[in-house]
Amino acid sequence: MAKVIVIANQKGGVGKTTTAVNLAASMAATKRKVLLIDLDPQGNATMGSGIDKYGDVSTVYDLLVDEKPFEEIVEKETSGEYHLIPANGDVTAVEVKLMELFAREVRLRNALELVKEQYDFIFIDCPPSLNMLTVNAMTAADSVLVPMQCEYYALEGLTALMETITQLAKLVNPDLKIEGILRTMYDPRNRLANDVSEQLKQHFGEKVYRTVIPRNVRLAEAPSFGSPAMYYDRTSTGAKAYLALAGEILRRKEQVEVA
């Protein structure tokens, strides 16, 4: 049975999609069966997976609104060797369409219940806003992974996100929890970054991953080649960091299962 992890932050530009694509690829490299769902109408995770969002592709719109069979929508040939439910500009209309439908907040959860046995991990890349797509993701998820930069405004955004997760847990998914907090675009030479990092560890303790994602040119370049960093440049510090993150998540999962 797959573990469903939402990758979310209401603040944009924190490395959310970069994390979704590279973590999915890294987990697939460990021989786990992985599905990545792109819920962002920008379709960046789709393009970063080597799938042309402007081409003839089915999207999460077809899954949530038209309720097409999963097998007709999923892309199995991605550059990261994981499966993908794509997104493009059509997904913008999902928000409006869902408001007209019954049980609109659980449509993704219901769709995934039919395929969870096929995967070890399902990652969901959310838009940087709290809308019906994000609510669907949170309702379907076991946990939330929060990428964030170590800067002052990011702390404020994290507080707002934690409140949102708490409210959604009360309303639609009582089992929802924080998977972990991931420090992204980290520069250890920056004093503020180090200060914020220490505040995170003091406040959230073991929820903060030991793995830190550095600022890395290869991570920034890889999406333009439609590839996760580990297939663009496996030796880059960014690719190695996401492989380390996958290992840390697997170790945590094993510890919980043993306990």
C-alpha positions in Angstrom: 0.0 0.0 0.0 1.4 3.3 -1.1 2.3 6.1 1.3 0.8 9.3 0.0 2.9 12.4 0.6 1.8 15.9 -0.4 4.6 18.4 -1.1 3.1 21.8 -0.2 3.9 25.3 0.8 1.6 28.3 0.4 4.7 30.4 -0.3 6.0 30.1 -3.9 9.6 29.8 -5.0 10.7 27.5 -2.2 11.7 24.5 -4.3 8.4 22.7 -4.1 8.3 21.3 -7.6 12.1 20.7 -7.7 11.6 18.6 -4.6 8.6 16.7 -6.1 10.5 15.8 -9.2 13.8 15.0 -7.7 12.5 13.1 -4.7 10.2 11.0 -7.0 13.2 10.2 -9.2 15.5 9.4 -6.2 12.9 7.1 -4.7 12.4 5.4 -8.0 16.2 4.9 -8.1 15.9 2.8 -4.9 13.6 0.4 -6.9 10.5 1.7 -5.2 7.4 2.0 -7.4 6.5 5.7 -7.5 3.7 7.8 -8.8 4.0 11.6 -9.0 0.8 13.7 -9.4 1.1 17.2 -10.8 -1.7 19.3 -9.3 -0.3 22.6 -10.4 -1.8 24.2 -13.5 1.7 25.5 -14.4 2.6 22.0 -15.2 6.2 22.4 -14.2 6.5 18.9 -12.6 5.1 17.5 -15.9 7.7 19.3 -18.0 10.5 18.4 -15.5 9.5 14.8 -15.9 10.1 14.9 -19.7 6.4 15.1 -20.6 5.3 17.9 -22.9 2.3 19.6 -21.2 1.4 21.2 -24.6 1.2 17.8 -26.3 -1.7 15.4 -26.5 -1.7 14.3 -22.8 -4.5 13.5 -20.4 -4.2 15.4 -17.1 -5.5 15.5 -13.6 -8.5 17.3 -15.0 -9.5 14.0 -16.7 -9.0 12.1 -13.4 -10.9 14.5 -11.1 -13.6 15.9 -13.3 -14.3 13.4 -16.1 -13.3 10.4 -13.9 -11.5 8.7 -16.7 -9.8 5.4 -15.8 -6.4 5.8 -14.2 -4.7 3.7 -16.8 -5.9 6.0 -19.6 -4.3 9.0 -17.9 -1.0 7.9 -16.3 2.2 8.5 -18.1 4.6 5.6 -17.5 7.5 6.7 -19.7 9.1 9.6 -17.8 12.6 10.8 -17.6 12.7 10.0 -13.9 11.5 6.4 -14.3 8.4 7.0 -12.2 4.8 7.2 -13.3 3.1 10.6 -13.7 -0.4 12.1 -13.7 0.3 15.3 -15.8 -1.0 18.8 -15.5 -1.3 21.8 -17.8 -3.3 25.0 -18.1 -6.6 22.9 -18.4 -6.2 22.1 -14.7 -7.1 25.8 -13.9 -10.7 24.8 -14.7 -10.7 22.0 -12.2 -11.4 24.5 -9.4 -14.6 25.8 -11.0 -15.8 22.3 -12.1 -15.2 20.7 -8.7 -17.5 23.3 -7.1 -20.4 21.9 -9.1 -19.7 18.2 -8.2 -20.8 16.0 -5.3 -18.1 15.0 -2.7 -15.7 17.4 -4.5 -13.0 17.4 -1.7 -12.5 13.6 -1.8 -12.4 12.9 -5.5 -8.6 12.5 -5.6 -8.7 10.2 -2.5 -11.3 8.0 -4.1 -9.3 7.8 -7.4 -6.1 6.8 -5.5 -7.8 4.1 -3.4 -8.1 2.1 -6.6 -4.4 2.2 -7.4 -2.5 2.5 -4.1 -1.7 -1.1 -4.1 0.4 -0.6 -7.3 2.9 1.8 -5.7 5.2 2.3 -2.7 5.0 6.0 -2.7 2.7 8.6 -4.2 3.9 12.2 -4.2 1.6 15.1 -5.0 2.9 18.5 -6.1 0.5 21.2 -5.1 -0.1 24.7 -6.4 1.2 27.5 -4.0 -2.2 28.3 -2.8 -5.0 26.9 -0.7 -7.7 25.9 -3.2 -9.8 22.9 -4.0 -6.9 21.1 -5.6 -4.8 21.5 -2.4 -7.8 20.4 -0.3 -8.1 17.3 -2.5 -4.4 16.6 -2.0 -4.5 17.0 1.7 -7.6 14.8 2.0 -5.9 12.0 0.0 -2.6 12.2 1.9 -1.0 10.5 4.8 1.3 13.3 5.4 2.7 16.7 4.2 6.3 17.4 3.3 7.1 21.1 3.6 10.0 22.6 1.6 11.1 26.0 2.8 13.9 28.5 2.5 15.6 29.5 5.7 14.6 33.2 5.7 12.4 35.3 7.9 9.3 35.5 5.7 9.4 31.7 5.2 8.9 31.3 8.9 5.7 33.3 8.7 4.5 31.3 5.8 5.3 28.1 7.7 3.1 29.2 10.6 0.2 29.8 8.3 0.7 26.4 6.6 0.7 24.6 9.9 -2.6 26.2 10.8 -4.0 25.2 7.5 -2.9 21.6 8.0 -4.4 21.6 11.5 -7.7 22.8 10.2 -7.8 20.3 7.3 -7.0 17.5 9.7 -10.0 18.5 11.8 -12.4 18.9 8.9 -11.5 16.3 6.2 -8.6 14.1 7.2 -7.9 13.3 10.9 -4.9 11.2 10.1 -3.0 13.9 8.3 0.3 14.8 9.8 3.6 16.5 9.1 6.0 14.2 7.3 8.9 16.6 7.6 10.3 20.0 7.0 13.0 20.3 4.3 15.4 23.2 4.1 15.9 24.1 0.5 18.3 26.4 -1.4 20.4 26.4 1.7 23.6 28.5 1.8 25.6 27.8 5.0 27.6 31.0 4.5 24.4 33.0 5.1 24.0 33.9 8.8 20.3 34.4 8.6 19.9 31.0 7.0 21.8 29.4 9.9 19.7 31.3 12.5 16.4 30.3 10.9 17.6 26.7 10.6 18.4 26.6 14.3 14.9 28.1 15.1 13.3 25.4 13.0 15.2 22.6 14.8 14.4 24.1 18.2 10.7 24.4 17.4 10.0 21.3 15.3 12.8 18.9 16.5 13.0 15.7 14.6 10.4 16.9 12.0 13.2 18.8 10.4 15.1 16.6 8.0 18.8 16.2 8.6 19.2 16.4 4.8 19.6 19.9 3.5 19.2 20.8 -0.1 21.9 23.3 -1.2 21.7 26.1 -3.8 22.9 24.2 -6.9 23.1 25.3 -10.5 22.5 21.7 -11.8 19.1 21.6 -9.9 18.1 24.9 -11.6 19.3 23.7 -15.1 17.8 20.2 -15.1 14.1 21.2 -15.6 15.0 22.9 -18.9 16.2 19.6 -20.2 13.1 17.8 -19.0 15.0 15.7 -16.5 15.5 15.3 -12.8 19.0 16.3 -11.6 20.2 12.8 -11.0 19.8 12.0 -14.7 21.1 15.4 -15.8 24.2 15.3 -13.5 24.3 12.5 -11.0 27.5 13.9 -9.4 26.0 17.3 -8.6 25.5 18.2 -5.0 21.8 18.7 -5.6 21.3 15.2 -7.0 23.2 13.7 -4.1 21.1 15.7 -1.6 17.8 14.4 -2.9 19.2 10.8 -2.9 20.1 11.4 0.7 16.6 12.7 1.4 15.0 9.6 -0.1 17.2 7.5 2.1 16.2 9.5 5.2 12.5 9.1 4.4 12.9 5.4 3.9 14.7 5.0 7.3 12.0 7.0 9.1 9.3 4.9 7.5 11.1 1.7 8.5 11.5 2.9 12.1 7.8 3.6 12.3 6.9 0.2 10.9 9.2 -1.5 13.4 7.8 0.5 16.3 
